Amino acid sequence: MRLTVTIDDDLFAKAVQMTGPGGNEADLLREVINTLVRVQAARRLAALGGTWSGMADIPRRRPEPESSRRNVTLSVRLAGIRA
């Protein structure tokens, strides 16, 4: 596809400079478009915010209250050595 665009010269020069030697304008614009697509897709996904109606609740582990915790002492025997 061919497209004619007007881009600020200073901004384009900075972008070309950041790509380093060996980069060409077509690769730069291709990367810009790919980045735009990824960023917009991420924004749309974040905007959904877990709103899918068919989604089951996610079980979460919560720490036990302090009152229900018990101290347990363990003895371990490995090849006749006590730890």
HTML snippet that shows the backbone in 3Dmol.js (N, CA, C, O; Angstrom):
<script src="https://3Dmol.org/build/3Dmol-min.js"></script>
<div id="view" style="width:600px;height:400px;position:relative"></div>
<script>
const pdb = `
ATOM      1  N   MET A   1       0.840  -1.171   0.000  1.00  0.00           N
ATOM      2  CA  MET A   1       0.000   0.000   0.000  1.00  0.00           C
ATOM      3  C   MET A   1       0.885   1.234   0.000  1.00  0.00           C
ATOM      4  O   MET A   1       1.900   1.284   0.694  1.00  0.00           O
ATOM      5  N   ARG A   2       0.506   2.194  -0.757  1.00  0.00           N
ATOM      6  CA  ARG A   2       1.247   3.446  -0.790  1.00  0.00           C
ATOM      7  C   ARG A   2       0.416   4.512  -0.110  1.00  0.00           C
ATOM      8  O   ARG A   2      -0.805   4.572  -0.260  1.00  0.00           O
ATOM      9  N   LEU A   3       1.117   5.362   0.651  1.00  0.00           N
ATOM     10  CA  LEU A   3       0.440   6.392   1.417  1.00  0.00           C
ATOM     11  C   LEU A   3       1.333   7.609   1.478  1.00  0.00           C
ATOM     12  O   LEU A   3       2.541   7.486   1.678  1.00  0.00           O
ATOM     13  N   THR A   4       0.756   8.774   1.308  1.00  0.00           N
ATOM     14  CA  THR A   4       1.506  10.022   1.420  1.00  0.00           C
ATOM     15  C   THR A   4       1.100  10.683   2.726  1.00  0.00           C
ATOM     16  O   THR A   4      -0.083  10.910   2.977  1.00  0.00           O
ATOM     17  N   VAL A   5       2.092  10.990   3.556  1.00  0.00           N
ATOM     18  CA  VAL A   5       1.816  11.620   4.852  1.00  0.00           C
ATOM     19  C   VAL A   5       2.694  12.848   5.023  1.00  0.00           C
ATOM     20  O   VAL A   5       3.751  12.964   4.403  1.00  0.00           O
ATOM     21  N   THR A   6       2.244  13.757   5.867  1.00  0.00           N
ATOM     22  CA  THR A   6       3.031  14.932   6.218  1.00  0.00           C
ATOM     23  C   THR A   6       3.479  14.762   7.663  1.00  0.00           C
ATOM     24  O   THR A   6       2.653  14.646   8.568  1.00  0.00           O
ATOM     25  N   ILE A   7       4.791  14.747   7.872  1.00  0.00           N
ATOM     26  CA  ILE A   7       5.361  14.530   9.201  1.00  0.00           C
ATOM     27  C   ILE A   7       6.291  15.684   9.520  1.00  0.00           C
ATOM     28  O   ILE A   7       7.015  16.171   8.651  1.00  0.00           O
ATOM     29  N   ASP A   8       6.267  16.118  10.769  1.00  0.00           N
ATOM     30  CA  ASP A   8       7.164  17.173  11.231  1.00  0.00           C
ATOM     31  C   ASP A   8       8.611  16.728  10.992  1.00  0.00           C
ATOM     32  O   ASP A   8       9.003  15.640  11.412  1.00  0.00           O
ATOM     33  N   ASP A   9       9.397  17.563  10.325  1.00  0.00           N
ATOM     34  CA  ASP A   9      10.775  17.211   9.969  1.00  0.00           C
ATOM     35  C   ASP A   9      11.634  16.922  11.193  1.00  0.00           C
ATOM     36  O   ASP A   9      12.403  15.961  11.194  1.00  0.00           O
ATOM     37  N   ASP A  10      11.514  17.741  12.235  1.00  0.00           N
ATOM     38  CA  ASP A  10      12.336  17.535  13.436  1.00  0.00           C
ATOM     39  C   ASP A  10      11.984  16.220  14.131  1.00  0.00           C
ATOM     40  O   ASP A  10      12.868  15.484  14.568  1.00  0.00           O
ATOM     41  N   LEU A  11      10.701  15.935  14.227  1.00  0.00           N
ATOM     42  CA  LEU A  11      10.261  14.696  14.863  1.00  0.00           C
ATOM     43  C   LEU A  11      10.738  13.486  14.073  1.00  0.00           C
ATOM     44  O   LEU A  11      11.199  12.502  14.651  1.00  0.00           O
ATOM     45  N   PHE A  12      10.626  13.561  12.757  1.00  0.00           N
ATOM     46  CA  PHE A  12      11.073  12.450  11.921  1.00  0.00           C
ATOM     47  C   PHE A  12      12.585  12.269  12.023  1.00  0.00           C
ATOM     48  O   PHE A  12      13.072  11.139  12.069  1.00  0.00           O
ATOM     49  N   ALA A  13      13.329  13.375  12.061  1.00  0.00           N
ATOM     50  CA  ALA A  13      14.791  13.290  12.186  1.00  0.00           C
ATOM     51  C   ALA A  13      15.176  12.624  13.502  1.00  0.00           C
ATOM     52  O   ALA A  13      16.110  11.823  13.536  1.00  0.00           O
ATOM     53  N   LYS A  14      14.467  12.945  14.590  1.00  0.00           N
ATOM     54  CA  LYS A  14      14.747  12.304  15.884  1.00  0.00           C
ATOM     55  C   LYS A  14      14.467  10.808  15.818  1.00  0.00           C
ATOM     56  O   LYS A  14      15.239  10.002  16.338  1.00  0.00           O
ATOM     57  N   ALA A  15      13.366  10.442  15.180  1.00  0.00           N
ATOM     58  CA  ALA A  15      13.019   9.027  15.068  1.00  0.00           C
ATOM     59  C   ALA A  15      14.054   8.269  14.250  1.00  0.00           C
ATOM     60  O   ALA A  15      14.444   7.161  14.614  1.00  0.00           O
ATOM     61  N   VAL A  16      14.498   8.858  13.150  1.00  0.00           N
ATOM     62  CA  VAL A  16      15.523   8.222  12.317  1.00  0.00           C
ATOM     63  C   VAL A  16      16.823   8.094  13.098  1.00  0.00           C
ATOM     64  O   VAL A  16      17.505   7.074  13.010  1.00  0.00           O
ATOM     65  N   GLN A  17      17.164   9.120  13.856  1.00  0.00           N
ATOM     66  CA  GLN A  17      18.390   9.093  14.654  1.00  0.00           C
ATOM     67  C   GLN A  17      18.324   7.985  15.708  1.00  0.00           C
ATOM     68  O   GLN A  17      19.332   7.334  15.984  1.00  0.00           O
ATOM     69  N   MET A  18      17.159   7.771  16.289  1.00  0.00           N
ATOM     70  CA  MET A  18      17.011   6.751  17.324  1.00  0.00           C
ATOM     71  C   MET A  18      17.087   5.339  16.764  1.00  0.00           C
ATOM     72  O   MET A  18      17.455   4.412  17.485  1.00  0.00           O
ATOM     73  N   THR A  19      16.747   5.160  15.496  1.00  0.00           N
ATOM     74  CA  THR A  19      16.818   3.824  14.907  1.00  0.00           C
ATOM     75  C   THR A  19      18.251   3.413  14.635  1.00  0.00           C
ATOM     76  O   THR A  19      18.547   2.226  14.504  1.00  0.00           O
ATOM     77  N   GLY A  20      19.128   4.376  14.549  1.00  0.00           N
ATOM     78  CA  GLY A  20      20.534   4.064  14.334  1.00  0.00           C
ATOM     79  C   GLY A  20      20.846   3.851  12.869  1.00  0.00           C
ATOM     80  O   GLY A  20      19.964   3.925  12.013  1.00  0.00           O
ATOM     81  N   PRO A  21      22.119   3.585  12.590  1.00  0.00           N
ATOM     82  CA  PRO A  21      22.533   3.395  11.198  1.00  0.00           C
ATOM     83  C   PRO A  21      21.947   2.104  10.627  1.00  0.00           C
ATOM     84  O   PRO A  21      21.774   1.112  11.336  1.00  0.00           O
ATOM     85  N   GLY A  22      21.657   2.141   9.365  1.00  0.00           N
ATOM     86  CA  GLY A  22      21.154   0.943   8.695  1.00  0.00           C
ATOM     87  C   GLY A  22      19.637   0.852   8.663  1.00  0.00           C
ATOM     88  O   GLY A  22      19.082   0.045   7.917  1.00  0.00           O
ATOM     89  N   GLY A  23      18.962   1.665   9.458  1.00  0.00           N
ATOM     90  CA  GLY A  23      17.502   1.647   9.437  1.00  0.00           C
ATOM     91  C   GLY A  23      16.991   2.479   8.282  1.00  0.00           C
ATOM     92  O   GLY A  23      17.566   3.517   7.953  1.00  0.00           O
ATOM     93  N   ASN A  24      15.918   2.029   7.669  1.00  0.00           N
ATOM     94  CA  ASN A  24      15.373   2.838   6.579  1.00  0.00           C
ATOM     95  C   ASN A  24      13.990   3.358   6.964  1.00  0.00           C
ATOM     96  O   ASN A  24      13.406   2.928   7.958  1.00  0.00           O
ATOM     97  N   GLU A  25      13.486   4.274   6.176  1.00  0.00           N
ATOM     98  CA  GLU A  25      12.230   4.952   6.490  1.00  0.00           C
ATOM     99  C   GLU A  25      11.047   3.988   6.495  1.00  0.00           C
ATOM    100  O   GLU A  25      10.148   4.121   7.325  1.00  0.00           O
ATOM    101  N   ALA A  26      11.036   3.035   5.592  1.00  0.00           N
ATOM    102  CA  ALA A  26       9.925   2.078   5.527  1.00  0.00           C
ATOM    103  C   ALA A  26       9.874   1.227   6.793  1.00  0.00           C
ATOM    104  O   ALA A  26       8.799   0.995   7.346  1.00  0.00           O
ATOM    105  N   ASP A  27      11.042   0.761   7.253  1.00  0.00           N
ATOM    106  CA  ASP A  27      11.088  -0.027   8.489  1.00  0.00           C
ATOM    107  C   ASP A  27      10.638   0.801   9.685  1.00  0.00           C
ATOM    108  O   ASP A  27       9.934   0.305  10.565  1.00  0.00           O
ATOM    109  N   LEU A  28      11.048   2.060   9.712  1.00  0.00           N
ATOM    110  CA  LEU A  28      10.663   2.954  10.797  1.00  0.00           C
ATOM    111  C   LEU A  28       9.145   3.119  10.845  1.00  0.00           C
ATOM    112  O   LEU A  28       8.544   2.979  11.910  1.00  0.00           O
ATOM    113  N   LEU A  29       8.529   3.409   9.722  1.00  0.00           N
ATOM    114  CA  LEU A  29       7.081   3.594   9.686  1.00  0.00           C
ATOM    115  C   LEU A  29       6.341   2.296   9.997  1.00  0.00           C
ATOM    116  O   LEU A  29       5.292   2.325  10.642  1.00  0.00           O
ATOM    117  N   ARG A  30       6.868   1.166   9.551  1.00  0.00           N
ATOM    118  CA  ARG A  30       6.263  -0.131   9.859  1.00  0.00           C
ATOM    119  C   ARG A  30       6.280  -0.374  11.367  1.00  0.00           C
ATOM    120  O   ARG A  30       5.296  -0.846  11.938  1.00  0.00           O
ATOM    121  N   GLU A  31       7.399  -0.051  12.003  1.00  0.00           N
ATOM    122  CA  GLU A  31       7.524  -0.214  13.455  1.00  0.00           C
ATOM    123  C   GLU A  31       6.580   0.729  14.196  1.00  0.00           C
ATOM    124  O   GLU A  31       5.988   0.352  15.208  1.00  0.00           O
ATOM    125  N   VAL A  32       6.441   1.945  13.697  1.00  0.00           N
ATOM    126  CA  VAL A  32       5.519   2.914  14.307  1.00  0.00           C
ATOM    127  C   VAL A  32       4.092   2.375  14.268  1.00  0.00           C
ATOM    128  O   VAL A  32       3.375   2.450  15.265  1.00  0.00           O
ATOM    129  N   ILE A  33       3.680   1.839  13.139  1.00  0.00           N
ATOM    130  CA  ILE A  33       2.317   1.321  13.009  1.00  0.00           C
ATOM    131  C   ILE A  33       2.119   0.100  13.904  1.00  0.00           C
ATOM    132  O   ILE A  33       1.083  -0.024  14.559  1.00  0.00           O
ATOM    133  N   ASN A  34       3.099  -0.802  13.941  1.00  0.00           N
ATOM    134  CA  ASN A  34       2.999  -1.970  14.825  1.00  0.00           C
ATOM    135  C   ASN A  34       2.877  -1.552  16.283  1.00  0.00           C
ATOM    136  O   ASN A  34       2.084  -2.121  17.032  1.00  0.00           O
ATOM    137  N   THR A  35       3.658  -0.564  16.684  1.00  0.00           N
ATOM    138  CA  THR A  35       3.603  -0.080  18.064  1.00  0.00           C
ATOM    139  C   THR A  35       2.249   0.541  18.367  1.00  0.00           C
ATOM    140  O   THR A  35       1.680   0.307  19.433  1.00  0.00           O
ATOM    141  N   LEU A  36       1.738   1.321  17.447  1.00  0.00           N
ATOM    142  CA  LEU A  36       0.420   1.929  17.628  1.00  0.00           C
ATOM    143  C   LEU A  36      -0.656   0.861  17.807  1.00  0.00           C
ATOM    144  O   LEU A  36      -1.513   0.983  18.683  1.00  0.00           O
ATOM    145  N   VAL A  37      -0.617  -0.173  16.989  1.00  0.00           N
ATOM    146  CA  VAL A  37      -1.606  -1.251  17.086  1.00  0.00           C
ATOM    147  C   VAL A  37      -1.504  -1.947  18.439  1.00  0.00           C
ATOM    148  O   VAL A  37      -2.528  -2.210  19.069  1.00  0.00           O
ATOM    149  N   ARG A  38      -0.279  -2.254  18.902  1.00  0.00           N
ATOM    150  CA  ARG A  38      -0.100  -2.915  20.204  1.00  0.00           C
ATOM    151  C   ARG A  38      -0.604  -2.047  21.348  1.00  0.00           C
ATOM    152  O   ARG A  38      -1.288  -2.536  22.247  1.00  0.00           O
ATOM    153  N   VAL A  39      -0.270  -0.760  21.316  1.00  0.00           N
ATOM    154  CA  VAL A  39      -0.672   0.149  22.395  1.00  0.00           C
ATOM    155  C   VAL A  39      -2.190   0.283  22.440  1.00  0.00           C
ATOM    156  O   VAL A  39      -2.786   0.228  23.516  1.00  0.00           O
ATOM    157  N   GLN A  40      -2.810   0.456  21.293  1.00  0.00           N
ATOM    158  CA  GLN A  40      -4.265   0.606  21.266  1.00  0.00           C
ATOM    159  C   GLN A  40      -4.966  -0.683  21.699  1.00  0.00           C
ATOM    160  O   GLN A  40      -5.982  -0.631  22.391  1.00  0.00           O
ATOM    161  N   ALA A  41      -4.433  -1.830  21.298  1.00  0.00           N
ATOM    162  CA  ALA A  41      -5.018  -3.103  21.727  1.00  0.00           C
ATOM    163  C   ALA A  41      -4.909  -3.253  23.243  1.00  0.00           C
ATOM    164  O   ALA A  41      -5.846  -3.723  23.889  1.00  0.00           O
ATOM    165  N   ALA A  42      -3.777  -2.859  23.811  1.00  0.00           N
ATOM    166  CA  ALA A  42      -3.605  -2.931  25.265  1.00  0.00           C
ATOM    167  C   ALA A  42      -4.564  -1.988  25.978  1.00  0.00           C
ATOM    168  O   ALA A  42      -5.122  -2.345  27.015  1.00  0.00           O
ATOM    169  N   ARG A  43      -4.760  -0.807  25.444  1.00  0.00           N
ATOM    170  CA  ARG A  43      -5.712   0.142  26.050  1.00  0.00           C
ATOM    171  C   ARG A  43      -7.131  -0.406  26.024  1.00  0.00           C
ATOM    172  O   ARG A  43      -7.867  -0.297  27.004  1.00  0.00           O
ATOM    173  N   ARG A  44      -7.504  -0.992  24.901  1.00  0.00           N
ATOM    174  CA  ARG A  44      -8.857  -1.557  24.806  1.00  0.00           C
ATOM    175  C   ARG A  44      -9.033  -2.719  25.768  1.00  0.00           C
ATOM    176  O   ARG A  44     -10.083  -2.856  26.395  1.00  0.00           O
ATOM    177  N   LEU A  45      -8.018  -3.548  25.888  1.00  0.00           N
ATOM    178  CA  LEU A  45      -8.081  -4.670  26.818  1.00  0.00           C
ATOM    179  C   LEU A  45      -8.178  -4.171  28.258  1.00  0.00           C
ATOM    180  O   LEU A  45      -8.955  -4.703  29.051  1.00  0.00           O
ATOM    181  N   ALA A  46      -7.395  -3.160  28.591  1.00  0.00           N
ATOM    182  CA  ALA A  46      -7.445  -2.594  29.941  1.00  0.00           C
ATOM    183  C   ALA A  46      -8.797  -1.945  30.212  1.00  0.00           C
ATOM    184  O   ALA A  46      -9.296  -1.994  31.336  1.00  0.00           O
ATOM    185  N   ALA A  47      -9.389  -1.339  29.190  1.00  0.00           N
ATOM    186  CA  ALA A  47     -10.692  -0.689  29.365  1.00  0.00           C
ATOM    187  C   ALA A  47     -11.788  -1.706  29.660  1.00  0.00           C
ATOM    188  O   ALA A  47     -12.773  -1.383  30.323  1.00  0.00           O
ATOM    189  N   LEU A  48     -11.622  -2.931  29.171  1.00  0.00           N
ATOM    190  CA  LEU A  48     -12.607  -3.962  29.484  1.00  0.00           C
ATOM    191  C   LEU A  48     -12.627  -4.237  30.984  1.00  0.00           C
ATOM    192  O   LEU A  48     -13.688  -4.469  31.564  1.00  0.00           O
ATOM    193  N   GLY A  49     -11.467  -4.212  31.600  1.00  0.00           N
ATOM    194  CA  GLY A  49     -11.362  -4.338  33.053  1.00  0.00           C
ATOM    195  C   GLY A  49     -12.039  -5.553  33.644  1.00  0.00           C
ATOM    196  O   GLY A  49     -12.654  -5.452  34.706  1.00  0.00           O
ATOM    197  N   GLY A  50     -11.948  -6.697  32.996  1.00  0.00           N
ATOM    198  CA  GLY A  50     -12.549  -7.903  33.550  1.00  0.00           C
ATOM    199  C   GLY A  50     -14.067  -7.878  33.497  1.00  0.00           C
ATOM    200  O   GLY A  50     -14.719  -8.353  34.427  1.00  0.00           O
ATOM    201  N   THR A  51     -14.638  -7.341  32.443  1.00  0.00           N
ATOM    202  CA  THR A  51     -16.086  -7.192  32.365  1.00  0.00           C
ATOM    203  C   THR A  51     -16.778  -8.300  31.575  1.00  0.00           C
ATOM    204  O   THR A  51     -17.970  -8.193  31.287  1.00  0.00           O
ATOM    205  N   TRP A  52     -16.063  -9.347  31.224  1.00  0.00           N
ATOM    206  CA  TRP A  52     -16.682 -10.419  30.456  1.00  0.00           C
ATOM    207  C   TRP A  52     -17.729 -11.113  31.317  1.00  0.00           C
ATOM    208  O   TRP A  52     -17.415 -11.593  32.406  1.00  0.00           O
ATOM    209  N   SER A  53     -18.957 -11.169  30.844  1.00  0.00           N
ATOM    210  CA  SER A  53     -20.051 -11.710  31.656  1.00  0.00           C
ATOM    211  C   SER A  53     -19.934 -13.217  31.875  1.00  0.00           C
ATOM    212  O   SER A  53     -20.456 -13.728  32.865  1.00  0.00           O
ATOM    213  N   GLY A  54     -19.271 -13.929  30.990  1.00  0.00           N
ATOM    214  CA  GLY A  54     -19.139 -15.376  31.128  1.00  0.00           C
ATOM    215  C   GLY A  54     -17.965 -15.807  31.993  1.00  0.00           C
ATOM    216  O   GLY A  54     -17.717 -17.002  32.154  1.00  0.00           O
ATOM    217  N   MET A  55     -17.247 -14.849  32.548  1.00  0.00           N
ATOM    218  CA  MET A  55     -16.051 -15.168  33.322  1.00  0.00           C
ATOM    219  C   MET A  55     -16.418 -15.664  34.725  1.00  0.00           C
ATOM    220  O   MET A  55     -17.185 -15.019  35.439  1.00  0.00           O
ATOM    221  N   ALA A  56     -15.867 -16.802  35.103  1.00  0.00           N
ATOM    222  CA  ALA A  56     -16.096 -17.340  36.451  1.00  0.00           C
ATOM    223  C   ALA A  56     -15.249 -16.572  37.455  1.00  0.00           C
ATOM    224  O   ALA A  56     -14.214 -16.004  37.107  1.00  0.00           O
ATOM    225  N   ASP A  57     -15.704 -16.562  38.712  1.00  0.00           N
ATOM    226  CA  ASP A  57     -14.921 -15.910  39.755  1.00  0.00           C
ATOM    227  C   ASP A  57     -13.579 -16.608  39.898  1.00  0.00           C
ATOM    228  O   ASP A  57     -13.490 -17.832  39.796  1.00  0.00           O
ATOM    229  N   ILE A  58     -12.554 -15.834  40.131  1.00  0.00           N
ATOM    230  CA  ILE A  58     -11.212 -16.373  40.299  1.00  0.00           C
ATOM    231  C   ILE A  58     -10.978 -16.603  41.785  1.00  0.00           C
ATOM    232  O   ILE A  58     -11.051 -15.662  42.574  1.00  0.00           O
ATOM    233  N   PRO A  59     -10.695 -17.854  42.180  1.00  0.00           N
ATOM    234  CA  PRO A  59     -10.455 -18.091  43.608  1.00  0.00           C
ATOM    235  C   PRO A  59      -9.159 -17.415  44.043  1.00  0.00           C
ATOM    236  O   PRO A  59      -8.148 -17.473  43.343  1.00  0.00           O
ATOM    237  N   ARG A  60      -9.204 -16.792  45.178  1.00  0.00           N
ATOM    238  CA  ARG A  60      -8.036 -16.091  45.692  1.00  0.00           C
ATOM    239  C   ARG A  60      -7.708 -16.631  47.072  1.00  0.00           C
ATOM    240  O   ARG A  60      -8.603 -16.913  47.868  1.00  0.00           O
ATOM    241  N   ARG A  61      -6.438 -16.771  47.345  1.00  0.00           N
ATOM    242  CA  ARG A  61      -6.005 -17.219  48.668  1.00  0.00           C
ATOM    243  C   ARG A  61      -5.815 -16.006  49.544  1.00  0.00           C
ATOM    244  O   ARG A  61      -5.145 -15.043  49.172  1.00  0.00           O
ATOM    245  N   ARG A  62      -6.407 -16.072  50.694  1.00  0.00           N
ATOM    246  CA  ARG A  62      -6.250 -14.994  51.658  1.00  0.00           C
ATOM    247  C   ARG A  62      -5.509 -15.536  52.860  1.00  0.00           C
ATOM    248  O   ARG A  62      -5.705 -16.688  53.247  1.00  0.00           O
ATOM    249  N   PRO A  63      -4.665 -14.719  53.450  1.00  0.00           N
ATOM    250  CA  PRO A  63      -3.941 -15.199  54.631  1.00  0.00           C
ATOM    251  C   PRO A  63      -4.910 -15.469  55.777  1.00  0.00           C
ATOM    252  O   PRO A  63      -5.921 -14.785  55.936  1.00  0.00           O
ATOM    253  N   GLU A  64      -4.574 -16.488  56.573  1.00  0.00           N
ATOM    254  CA  GLU A  64      -5.396 -16.801  57.741  1.00  0.00           C
ATOM    255  C   GLU A  64      -5.251 -15.697  58.770  1.00  0.00           C
ATOM    256  O   GLU A  64      -4.196 -15.070  58.866  1.00  0.00           O
ATOM    257  N   PRO A  65      -6.299 -15.456  59.540  1.00  0.00           N
ATOM    258  CA  PRO A  65      -6.168 -14.472  60.620  1.00  0.00           C
ATOM    259  C   PRO A  65      -5.132 -14.937  61.638  1.00  0.00           C
ATOM    260  O   PRO A  65      -4.917 -16.138  61.800  1.00  0.00           O
ATOM    261  N   GLU A  66      -4.501 -14.011  62.314  1.00  0.00           N
ATOM    262  CA  GLU A  66      -3.450 -14.328  63.288  1.00  0.00           C
ATOM    263  C   GLU A  66      -3.937 -15.311  64.345  1.00  0.00           C
ATOM    264  O   GLU A  66      -3.168 -16.169  64.780  1.00  0.00           O
ATOM    265  N   SER A  67      -5.188 -15.208  64.767  1.00  0.00           N
ATOM    266  CA  SER A  67      -5.696 -16.046  65.855  1.00  0.00           C
ATOM    267  C   SER A  67      -5.768 -17.520  65.473  1.00  0.00           C
ATOM    268  O   SER A  67      -5.725 -18.379  66.354  1.00  0.00           O
ATOM    269  N   SER A  68      -5.876 -17.835  64.193  1.00  0.00           N
ATOM    270  CA  SER A  68      -6.003 -19.230  63.788  1.00  0.00           C
ATOM    271  C   SER A  68      -4.664 -19.867  63.431  1.00  0.00           C
ATOM    272  O   SER A  68      -4.614 -21.059  63.126  1.00  0.00           O
ATOM    273  N   ARG A  69      -3.592 -19.106  63.464  1.00  0.00           N
ATOM    274  CA  ARG A  69      -2.274 -19.666  63.151  1.00  0.00           C
ATOM    275  C   ARG A  69      -1.725 -20.393  64.367  1.00  0.00           C
ATOM    276  O   ARG A  69      -1.914 -19.968  65.506  1.00  0.00           O
ATOM    277  N   ARG A  70      -1.041 -21.498  64.100  1.00  0.00           N
ATOM    278  CA  ARG A  70      -0.430 -22.262  65.173  1.00  0.00           C
ATOM    279  C   ARG A  70       1.052 -22.411  64.902  1.00  0.00           C
ATOM    280  O   ARG A  70       1.485 -22.491  63.753  1.00  0.00           O
ATOM    281  N   ASN A  71       1.813 -22.445  65.962  1.00  0.00           N
ATOM    282  CA  ASN A  71       3.238 -22.726  65.828  1.00  0.00           C
ATOM    283  C   ASN A  71       3.417 -24.229  65.801  1.00  0.00           C
ATOM    284  O   ASN A  71       2.888 -24.933  66.661  1.00  0.00           O
ATOM    285  N   VAL A  72       4.149 -24.724  64.836  1.00  0.00           N
ATOM    286  CA  VAL A  72       4.377 -26.153  64.692  1.00  0.00           C
ATOM    287  C   VAL A  72       5.873 -26.384  64.662  1.00  0.00           C
ATOM    288  O   VAL A  72       6.606 -25.706  63.943  1.00  0.00           O
ATOM    289  N   THR A  73       6.319 -27.352  65.453  1.00  0.00           N
ATOM    290  CA  THR A  73       7.730 -27.712  65.462  1.00  0.00           C
ATOM    291  C   THR A  73       7.876 -29.032  64.731  1.00  0.00           C
ATOM    292  O   THR A  73       7.153 -29.987  65.017  1.00  0.00           O
ATOM    293  N   LEU A  74       8.802 -29.093  63.793  1.00  0.00           N
ATOM    294  CA  LEU A  74       9.022 -30.298  63.008  1.00  0.00           C
ATOM    295  C   LEU A  74      10.394 -30.865  63.306  1.00  0.00           C
ATOM    296  O   LEU A  74      11.372 -30.127  63.432  1.00  0.00           O
ATOM    297  N   SER A  75      10.457 -32.188  63.418  1.00  0.00           N
ATOM    298  CA  SER A  75      11.737 -32.869  63.533  1.00  0.00           C
ATOM    299  C   SER A  75      11.962 -33.621  62.237  1.00  0.00           C
ATOM    300  O   SER A  75      11.056 -34.281  61.727  1.00  0.00           O
ATOM    301  N   VAL A  76      13.168 -33.520  61.705  1.00  0.00           N
ATOM    302  CA  VAL A  76      13.478 -34.160  60.434  1.00  0.00           C
ATOM    303  C   VAL A  76      14.660 -35.081  60.648  1.00  0.00           C
ATOM    304  O   VAL A  76      15.660 -34.688  61.250  1.00  0.00           O
ATOM    305  N   ARG A  77      14.549 -36.312  60.155  1.00  0.00           N
ATOM    306  CA  ARG A  77      15.669 -37.251  60.220  1.00  0.00           C
ATOM    307  C   ARG A  77      16.106 -37.579  58.804  1.00  0.00           C
ATOM    308  O   ARG A  77      15.323 -38.071  57.991  1.00  0.00           O
ATOM    309  N   LEU A  78      17.352 -37.301  58.531  1.00  0.00           N
ATOM    310  CA  LEU A  78      17.933 -37.639  57.238  1.00  0.00           C
ATOM    311  C   LEU A  78      19.180 -38.452  57.491  1.00  0.00           C
ATOM    312  O   LEU A  78      20.162 -37.943  58.030  1.00  0.00           O
ATOM    313  N   ALA A  79      19.146 -39.692  57.111  1.00  0.00           N
ATOM    314  CA  ALA A  79      20.300 -40.583  57.241  1.00  0.00           C
ATOM    315  C   ALA A  79      20.884 -40.534  58.647  1.00  0.00           C
ATOM    316  O   ALA A  79      22.101 -40.472  58.817  1.00  0.00           O
ATOM    317  N   GLY A  80      20.026 -40.561  59.642  1.00  0.00           N
ATOM    318  CA  GLY A  80      20.485 -40.605  61.019  1.00  0.00           C
ATOM    319  C   GLY A  80      20.924 -39.271  61.589  1.00  0.00           C
ATOM    320  O   GLY A  80      21.418 -39.231  62.716  1.00  0.00           O
ATOM    321  N   ILE A  81      20.764 -38.176  60.858  1.00  0.00           N
ATOM    322  CA  ILE A  81      21.175 -36.858  61.344  1.00  0.00           C
ATOM    323  C   ILE A  81      19.922 -36.090  61.725  1.00  0.00           C
ATOM    324  O   ILE A  81      18.972 -36.011  60.946  1.00  0.00           O
ATOM    325  N   ARG A  82      19.922 -35.529  62.920  1.00  0.00           N
ATOM    326  CA  ARG A  82      18.784 -34.716  63.344  1.00  0.00           C
ATOM    327  C   ARG A  82      19.015 -33.273  62.954  1.00  0.00           C
ATOM    328  O   ARG A  82      20.118 -32.741  63.084  1.00  0.00           O
ATOM    329  N   ALA A  83      17.973 -32.665  62.482  1.00  0.00           N
ATOM    330  CA  ALA A  83      18.073 -31.257  62.124  1.00  0.00           C
ATOM    331  C   ALA A  83      17.215 -30.440  63.052  1.00  0.00           C
ATOM    332  O   ALA A  83      17.156 -29.217  62.922  1.00  0.00           O
TER     333      ALA A  83
END
`;
const viewer = $3Dmol.createViewer("view");
viewer.addModel(pdb, "pdb");
viewer.setStyle({}, {cartoon: {color: "spectrum"}});
viewer.zoomTo();
viewer.render();
</script>
